[in-house]
Amino acid sequence: MLRSKIQFINGKPKININGEILSPLAYTTYFEERGKWTDFIKSGYKMFFINVSFTDLPINNSSGFTPFLTGVFDSETPDYSEFDELIRHIVTECPDAFIFPRINIAMPRKWLQENPYETVITESGARESLYSDLFMRDGGELLKTLVSHIRSTDYAHRIAGYQLCGGTTQEWMHHDLFGSYSETGMQKFRRWCFEKHGFDDIKIPTREALDGSILTEEVKLYYEFCNEMPTKTIEYFAKVLKDFINNEQIVGVFYGYNAYVNNALWGLHGLRKIIDSPYIDFFSSPCCYDNNRELGADWGDMLPADSVKMHGKLYFVECDIRTHLTTRMQDSRPGKYPDDKYLLYDSNGNKTVWCGPDTKELSISAIRKAFAHQITKGSGIWWFDMWGGWYHDESIMNELSKMKMIYDNAETKNTDDFPKAETVLFIDEKAYTNIQRGNRLLDTVNHHRIRMSISGIPYDMCLVEDADKVLHKYKCAIFTAPIPTKSGVKAIELYDNAGVSYISLTEEKPFYETDELRDFLISSGVHCFNTQNAVLYCGNGFIGIHTTTDGETKITLPQKYKIRPLLDTKGTEFTSDTITFTTPKHSTRLFELLQ
């Protein structure tokens, strides 16, 4: 049986499997029959996330989409065949593969029918409430049953860890995207209000009140409740699994999208509650979907990656990067999805988030942009070939192979020897509950994350509760909550008293534009690498840039370094404090800095 753990080397999280230090780079797909496992195996990838679900019910209750052909527990006798077949196929081709089952903890139809009181109503029918004690109890038993099977198979020796999924789109969002609004939820809300706040006569907010524009005290409390409570469910399942496998392997979850999702009713703003959990080793999210993943912009982190690392965890990013090969979901698995839900173009002919770049060259630039972001942040990557075949091109696979070699060779670099972020952007996740739905103030985090990405100034993101831990690291801070919580106010006061420059958003001045941010940071002594509104990445001894205009691009370093162009960038090593090159817009370049 493999043993695995997260191990930090020179400040960067790696995965230690039986003493072998591995870069967190993996591959997965939803449509296994279209998965290009051979492409990635030949390109040096050995880490694979494999999907399995208790049920084939939808993961998206609005669209009705499910990727699962078989639900393990949908029939009287568990059916592991789909899952087992795929893993055996991969292990046959790659005997030293490291397999991470990605388990969807979603209750089968029979359970839902027998326990209607434990469910919430969605567009596609009843689903388990994330507050249900019975869901946790019975789901935990099914989890142990599945994992017991996995550990008894002939491929058990290749299982290296697990990812636990649930809720809408497997990302632990409430199934109804409305706080699991149900009688079970209301009972839990009453109990929570009494136990945490001493209220024994709390008024239950109506659906209209929660969805309205007036922020009452009970609405604020419900927002807080429906973000805090799912973390207990997530940690419960993680503990069940960790105990069952004797803490021998790492366990991760999707969660904590507080730098992207601003809707409190989705339930994703409780990262502070579980970031220290001994049962969770890595947190995951996709790259941000800003502006339908258009080129010329950063696809940033959905959560404060620097706080995740600070607490000893790996941030494993799902890079579902569309390419020129991306087709409609309906064409990728013909006959399975009659409703045309996932369009490449909208009714006006504009690209949707499901549409990739027009050319192979731009597709490579998009993949390279995602890689530059993650290697400079020290985060893990799994390439999510969602419908299969998105990367099935010799040039793209050559690029992905080179990226793996770059990542593997970077672990010995001492990050303290190279430029790093001098600015921190603080996330006050509970502050979302201070603002009513529909108010533009909810967008302050996304706004400033996007503007900072083209400022030419690298930045880190942390929870406000970690402000005291990072006070010494940065020259300037940006507090993104216009109506901060007590923790946010405390953090602002800390930086004020320490004489550290900062921007604190207010209701009167909630938004700063790129030029304003850049000018303030430069005046505070922060180094600016580029003033052309290109997307800049800097960290861990690497510099990446994604251009937004045609012509010459110039990067100014704080001192001279030996500079090595990477990937297919032309040129040899040189020593300078500037990097200058000429490219078309939407090109991505990556450079390594050497002493």
Salt bridges, closest charged atoms under 4 A:
GLU20 OE2 - LYS46 NZ 3.62
GLU33 OE2 - ARG333 NE 2.82
ASP39 OD2 - HIS392 ND1 2.57
ASP56 OD1 - ARG109 NH1 2.79
ASP74 OD2 - ARG109 NH1 3.64
GLU76 OE2 - LYS110 NZ 3.62
ASP84 OD2 - HIS149 NE2 2.91
GLU93 OE1 - HIS89 NE2 3.92
ASP96 OD2 - LYS46 NZ 3.43
GLU128 OE2 - HIS175 NE2 2.89
ASP133 OD1 - LYS188 NZ 3.11
ASP138 OD1 - ARG137 NE 2.87
GLU141 OE2 - LYS144 NZ 3.09
ASP154 OD1 - ARG88 NE 2.94
GLU183 OE2 - ARG190 NH1 3.82
ASP211 OD1 - ARG437 NH2 2.31
GLU224 OE2 - LYS196 NZ 3.09
GLU224 OE1 - HIS197 NE2 3.80
GLU228 OE1 - LYS196 NZ 2.54
ASP243 OD2 - LYS239 NZ 2.67
GLU248 OE2 - ARG3 NH2 3.46
GLU248 OE1 - ARG151 NH2 3.22
ASP276 OD2 - ARG272 NH2 2.26
ASP276 OD1 - HIS311 ND1 2.53
ASP281 OD2 - LYS242 NZ 2.79
ASP290 OD2 - ARG449 NH1 2.78
ASP298 OD1 - HIS373 ND1 3.07
ASP301 OD1 - HIS373 NE2 3.02
ASP306 OD1 - LYS309 NZ 3.95
ASP306 OD2 - LYS377 NZ 2.90
GLU318 OE2 - ARG102 NH1 3.04
ASP320 OD1 - ARG293 NH2 2.76
ASP320 OD2 - ARG322 NH1 2.92
ASP331 OD2 - ARG328 NE 2.97
ASP340 OD1 - ARG328 NH1 2.79
ASP358 OD1 - LYS351 NZ 2.90
ASP393 OD2 - LYS360 NZ 3.42
GLU399 OE2 - ARG368 NE 2.75
ASP408 OD2 - LYS404 NZ 2.84
GLU422 OE2 - LYS475 NZ 3.32
ASP460 OD1 - LYS377 NZ 2.79
ASP466 OD1 - ARG272 NH1 3.93
ASP466 OD1 - HIS311 NE2 3.00
ASP466 OD1 - LYS469 NZ 3.13
GLU513 OE2 - HIS447 NE2 3.38
GLU513 OE1 - ARG451 NE 3.27
ASP515 OD1 - ARG518 NH1 2.95
GLU516 OE2 - LYS509 NZ 3.03
ASP568 OD1 - ARG368 NH2 2.72
GLU573 OE2 - ARG564 NE 2.78
GLU592 OE2 - LYS413 NZ 3.29
GLU592 OE1 - ARG564 NH1 3.29
